[in-house]
Amino acid sequence: VASSTTTTAMKIGIIGGTGLDDPEILEGITEKYVDTPFGKPFEALSLGKIKNVDCVLLARHGRQHTILPSKVNYQANIWALKEEGCTHVIGTTACGSLREEIQPGDIVIIDQFIDGTTMRPQSFYDGSHSCARGVCHIPMGVLIETAKKLGLCFMFCTWGVDVINMTTVPEVVLTKEAGICYASITMVTDYDCWKDKDWNQPKCPSMIDCIKKMWHTYTMEYYAAIKRMSSCRFQGHG
């Protein structure tokens, strides 16, 4: 018996991170403010096209970058993109490198993650707020303080971690739960804090300069990737 398959029209959600949330990358832009069961995203959805592919751009931290990573309403963001019909999401971030060979200015495609976050909802179905937590606070607090003293980034280095950022989780978890294909592209802006102190770490202005210099390369990556994705056949949602 032949099996039937369905092909879903592609619509790509773009979650813009630090310096990478300019709606001008879209053609024929319209804005749409939405509400969700988890509240409103902090910014309007920007609807348009890239290379004739329907896209929806959402500024993760707001257009003025006023929302801290721990305060982003990840549930509302992903729910809004799902309701808008997005079948795929590309998340962009800035990150710190934990490897000598991964240098500021490089572009990295993330394929795995280690979750070091706390107090961020990672499901749309967490139950009531009265549910008991699964972690005892007293030893958890001791572990956190010890990790801070020993240097968390050094621990990640020993684990073979390549880059570190503050927003991939829970974004990647929620998109998977929502049935949306997710990919993450990140721009390396610095070496985090593991490098020797005599290394001239970039200050805020030079990090911003790095992002500005990389913006063109980053957007060209978007255009090329989205054009290529549009020529692929995805069955269902994947």
C-alpha positions in Angstrom: 0.0 0.0 0.0 1.5 3.3 -1.0 1.9 5.8 1.8 0.7 9.4 1.3 2.8 12.4 2.3 1.9 16.0 2.7 4.1 19.0 1.8 3.7 22.1 4.0 4.3 25.5 2.5 7.5 26.9 3.9 7.5 30.0 6.1 10.6 30.8 8.0 10.7 32.6 11.3 13.8 34.6 12.1 14.6 35.4 15.7 17.0 38.2 15.6 19.6 38.6 18.4 22.1 41.3 19.3 22.5 43.6 16.3 20.9 41.1 14.0 17.2 42.1 14.2 16.9 44.7 11.4 13.6 44.2 9.6 15.0 45.9 6.6 16.4 42.5 5.5 12.8 41.8 4.4 11.0 42.8 1.3 7.4 44.1 1.4 7.4 44.6 5.2 4.2 44.7 7.3 4.1 44.7 11.1 1.7 42.7 13.2 1.2 42.9 17.0 0.0 39.7 18.5 -1.1 38.2 21.8 -0.6 34.7 23.0 -1.7 32.6 26.1 1.8 33.4 27.5 1.5 37.2 27.0 2.7 39.4 24.2 6.1 39.3 22.5 8.0 42.4 23.4 8.1 43.5 19.7 5.8 43.4 16.7 6.3 40.6 14.2 7.8 41.8 10.9 6.3 40.0 8.0 7.8 40.0 4.5 9.9 38.0 2.0 13.5 37.0 1.5 14.3 35.6 -2.0 10.5 35.2 -2.5 10.2 33.0 0.7 7.7 34.1 3.3 9.5 35.1 6.5 8.6 36.4 9.9 11.2 38.4 11.9 11.0 38.9 15.6 13.5 40.9 17.6 14.3 38.7 20.6 15.4 41.6 22.8 13.2 44.3 21.3 14.2 46.7 18.6 16.1 48.9 21.1 17.7 45.8 22.7 16.2 46.6 26.1 15.2 43.1 27.2 17.7 41.0 29.1 18.2 37.4 28.1 16.6 36.1 31.3 13.6 38.4 30.8 12.8 37.4 27.2 9.3 35.9 26.9 10.5 32.8 25.0 7.1 31.0 25.2 5.2 34.0 23.7 7.8 34.4 20.9 7.7 30.7 19.8 3.9 30.5 20.2 3.5 33.7 18.0 5.7 32.2 15.3 3.8 28.9 15.4 0.5 30.7 15.1 1.8 32.7 12.2 2.4 29.5 10.4 6.2 29.3 10.6 7.5 25.8 9.7 11.2 26.6 10.3 13.0 29.0 12.7 16.5 30.4 12.4 17.7 31.8 15.7 20.6 34.2 15.6 22.8 35.0 18.6 26.1 36.7 19.6 28.4 34.4 21.5 31.7 34.1 23.3 34.3 31.6 22.1 35.7 28.9 24.4 38.2 27.7 21.8 41.4 29.3 20.6 40.7 28.5 17.0 37.2 30.0 17.0 38.0 33.7 16.7 36.0 36.9 17.1 34.3 37.5 13.7 33.7 33.9 13.0 30.3 32.5 12.2 29.3 29.2 14.0 26.4 26.9 13.3 25.4 25.3 16.6 24.4 21.6 16.6 24.3 20.7 20.3 23.7 22.6 23.5 24.3 22.3 27.3 21.7 24.0 29.4 23.1 26.2 32.1 20.0 28.3 32.6 17.7 28.5 35.6 14.2 29.7 36.1 13.4 29.8 32.4 10.2 27.9 31.3 11.1 25.1 28.9 7.7 23.8 28.0 4.3 25.1 27.1 2.8 22.4 29.4 4.5 22.8 32.7 1.4 22.3 34.8 0.3 24.6 37.7 2.7 26.8 39.6 1.9 24.7 42.7 4.0 21.8 41.4 6.9 21.0 43.6 10.3 21.7 42.1 12.5 18.7 41.3 15.7 20.2 42.7 16.5 21.0 46.3 17.5 24.6 46.7 20.1 24.3 49.4 22.6 22.1 47.6 21.7 23.7 44.3 22.7 27.1 45.7 26.0 25.7 46.9 26.7 24.2 43.5 26.0 27.5 41.8 28.2 29.5 44.1 31.0 26.9 43.8 30.8 26.9 40.0 31.1 30.7 40.1 34.2 30.6 42.2 35.9 27.9 40.1 34.9 29.7 36.9 32.0 28.3 35.0 33.5 29.0 31.6 36.7 27.0 32.5 34.4 24.1 33.3 32.8 24.3 29.9 36.2 24.5 28.3 37.2 21.2 29.9 34.0 19.7 28.6 35.0 20.6 25.1 32.4 23.2 24.6 33.0 25.5 21.6 30.9 28.6 22.3 28.7 30.1 25.0 25.7 32.4 24.7 22.6 33.3 26.7 19.6 32.7 24.6 19.7 29.4 22.7 18.0 27.7 25.6 15.0 27.5 26.1 14.4 28.8 22.5 15.5 25.6 20.9 13.6 23.4 23.3 10.3 25.3 22.8 10.5 25.3 19.0 11.0 21.5 19.1 8.0 21.1 21.3 6.0 23.3 19.0 6.9 21.0 16.1 9.0 23.6 14.3 12.4 22.8 12.7 15.1 25.0 14.4 18.6 26.0 13.4 20.9 28.4 15.2 23.6 30.6 13.6 25.8 32.6 16.0 28.4 35.3 15.6 31.5 35.2 17.7 32.2 38.6 19.3 34.8 37.7 22.0 36.7 35.0 23.8 34.5 35.1 26.9 36.5 35.2 30.2 38.7 32.1 30.0 41.6 33.7 28.1 44.6 34.9 29.9 44.1 38.3 31.5 46.9 39.8 29.4 44.8 39.1 26.3 43.2 42.3 25.2 39.5 41.5 25.6 37.2 43.6 23.5 35.3 46.3 25.3 31.7 47.1 24.5 32.4 49.6 21.6 34.7 47.1 19.8 32.2 44.3 20.2 29.6 46.5 18.6 32.0 47.4 15.8 32.5 43.6 15.3 28.8 43.1 15.0 28.5 46.0 12.5 31.4 44.7 10.4 29.9 41.2 10.3 26.3 42.3 9.6 26.7 42.2 5.8 28.3 38.7 5.9 25.6 37.6 8.3 22.7 38.8 6.1 24.3 37.3 3.0 24.3 34.0 4.9 20.6 34.4 5.6 19.8 35.2 1.9 21.8 32.2 0.6 20.5 29.8 3.2 16.9 30.8 2.8 17.1 30.6 -1.0 18.6 27.1 -0.7 16.0 26.0 1.9 13.2 27.1 -0.4 14.4 24.6 -3.1 14.3 21.7 -0.6 11.2 19.5 -0.1 10.2 19.1 3.5 7.5 16.6 4.3 5.0 17.7 7.0 7.0 20.0 9.3 10.4 18.6 8.7 
